[in-house]
Amino acid sequence: MTVYVYSIVSKDHPVRLDDVHGVGEPPGSLRTVTAGVLCAVVSDAPEDLRPRRRDVLAHQQVQEALMADGAVLPLRFGLTTGDDESVKRALEDRAGEYQERLESLEGCAEYHLRATWEEDALLRRILLESPEARELNEQIRAGSGTPDMSIALGELVAQEVQARQQALGAGIIEALRPYAREESVTASGSQDFVNASFLVDSSQEEMFLATEISVANQLGEECELRLRGPLPPYSFV
């Protein structure tokens, strides 16, 4: 039977998982594999492991239970290995790296922020604030424009959208940066112009959350900020 690996913690972590179960049906029994100063939380891996909602939720609950009592290196859903000895070897081979990362995560949680700019509101703002875009739009609407003008307007608006989103996104991240130990910014492939994770120390959590609320209020209804957390620090492992 292969082994499913959930997390890595310090050997001194209390690992209180009495009310938490592993992946699979029936749910797998959780156990620990220890090597030196490190400990991995594992269970037997089900043969038909897939990202079912039940199993993804079980994986997440293990991380959250461990987070409540100390630093944790949460592994992505679905990581398996051959046996407990394989887990021990991995812990021994990278012991220094894992221990250093655990120390850097002590007392921290991840917050994930996404931001969307309402499309119609952004276009209205561009036409209001860009004389060139406004003039092209007025000529096209009056029927005196040419096909080239429509193309030019489309290109201009696209450039303005990108520039404004980049500038506002940078400003949002800059406002939150003082209250985070680390940040991880990901290019967004959707309508979101901000897709960022922040590693926040518990001592800075109140200021981080207050700043996010303040930024959201300043942006008003045109922009929507969606903050999730506290989360296991997946983005920083």
N, C-alpha and C positions, 0 to 999 in steps of 0.2 A: 504494500500500500504506500503510495506517495504521500508526502507531507505538505500540508498547506501552511504557509508562513504569513502571520499577520503583522507582527511588529518586533522591533528590537528595543529593549530597555536595559537599564542598569541592573546588575544582580541584586542591588539593594532596593529595587522597586518592590512595593508590597504585592503587586500583581493580584489584586482582589477581583476575581472574575467568577465568583460563586453564582451570580444571577445572570451571567452572560453565556451564550452558547455560540458554537462555531458554525461554519457553513455546512450545507448538506441537508439531506432529509432521510433519516432523522438527523437533527443537528449534531455536529461533531463535538466531542469532549475536548476542551482546551487543556493544554499542558505546556510546560516550559522546557526548553533545552538550554542548559547553561554551559558557558565556556569562559573561564577566567572571570573577568568583571562584567561580562555581558550575559544577557538572557534573551532568548527568542520565544515568543508565544506562538504555538503551533497547534494543529490538530491533524487528524488523518484527512486526506483530500478525497472528496467524493469522486467517483469515476466519471460522472457526467457533469462535471463542473461547468457552469455557464453563468453569465451575469444576470441571473434572475433577481427580481426585486428582493425576495426573501434572503438570498445569500449576500447581496450587496449591503443590505441593511445589517445583517449579522456581522459582516466585516467592519462596518462603520461603528457598530456598538462596542466592539472590542476596543477599537481605538479610543473612543470617548471614555470608556471605563478606565483605561490605562492613563489617559490624560488627566483624569481627576486626581491622580495620586503622584504625578511626576512626569518628567520628560519622556517622550516616546518618539521613536523613528517609525512612522507608519508606512508600511509597504503597500503598493498598489494592489488592487483586487486581482486575484487569480495567480499569485506567485506560488509555485510549487517546486519541490525538489525531491530527490530520491528517498532520503531517509533522515533520521535524526543526526547521524554522523555527518551527513552533508551540511546540515545546518551548523554543527559544531565547527567544521572546517572553515566555513564562511565567516563565522564569528572570530575565529582565531586569526585568519588571514588578514582581516581588515579591522582588527580590534582597536588600534590607535585611531583610525579614521572614525569609526562608529562612536567611540567614547568621546572624542572631541566634539562631534556633532551633537551628541546628547547634552553635553555641557552647554553648548551654545543655544540649545532650545529650552533650557530649564526656565520654567515660569512663563513660557510663551505659548501663544495660540495663533493660528492663521485666521485672517479676515480676507474675504474675497470680494472685490468691488467690480461691478459692471456699471457702465453709464451709457445711456441712449439719448440722443438729441432728436426730438420730434421733427420729422422730416419737413412737414409743411411750415412749421415755425422757423426752421433753419433757412428754408428757401425764402420766406418772407423777409427775414433779417438780411439776407444777402442782397435781395432786390432793393431793400430800403437803404442799405449802407454802402453799396457799390454803385457809383454813378455810371460806370461802364455797363454793368449788367442791367441796370434800370433802363438806360437808354436803348440798349438792344431789345429788351423785352417790350418797351413801349412801341418801337418801330414794328416789331413783329406783330403785336396785337392790333396795331393800326392798319395792317395790311401792306405797309410800305417796305417791309423787310424782304430779304432774299434768302434762298436756302443756305447760303454761306453764313448769314447772320444767325440762323437757328443753330447751325453747327458751332459757331463761335460762342454763342450763349451757353450751349450745353457744356462746352469745354471750360469756359470761364467759371460756371457754377460748380462744376466738378472740382476744379482747383480750389475754389473758395471753400467748399465743403471740407475738403481734406485739410487745408491750412487751418481753418477755424476749429475743427475737431482736434487736430494735433495740439494747437495752442491751449485749448480749454482742458484737454486731457492732461497735458503737462502741468497746468496750473492746479488741477485737482490733486494730482499725485504729490506735487510740491507742498500743498497745504497739509497733507497727511504724513509726509515723510518724517517730520521731526518726532513723531510719536511711534515710529516703527524701527525695530532693529535692522530689518532687511525688507526689501521689496522685490517682487518678481513680476515683470510686465510682459504680457503675451500679446502678440498681434491678433487682433480680432477679425474673424471672418464673417461676422454678422453685422447688424446695424449698431452694435456696441462700439463706441469709440474709445472706451476704457475697459480693459480686461486685466486687472492687476490683483496681486495677492500681497498682503503685508504680514510680516511676522511681528506681533505686538506683545510686548512684555506686560504682565498683569499690572505693573505699577503705572503704565501709560495707557491702559485700556480706557479709562474714563475720559481722558483728554482726546484720545483717538476717536471715540464714538461721538463725543460732543462736537469735535471739528467736522466730522462727516455730516452730522445733522446741520451744522451751520452752513457748510458748503451747499448742501441740498436746498436749504431755504434761500440762499442767495441766488441760486440758479433758477429757482421758480419752477413753473409747470412745464417750461420748454424742455428741460432735461430731467431725466429720471435716473436716480442713483439707486442701485440695488446692492445692499451689503449683506453678506452671509458670514456668520461666525458667532462664537469662536469655533474653529474647526481644527482637526488634526493637521499638523504642518506638512501636508503632502508636498507643497511647492518648494519646501526648503530642505528636503531630504535628498 
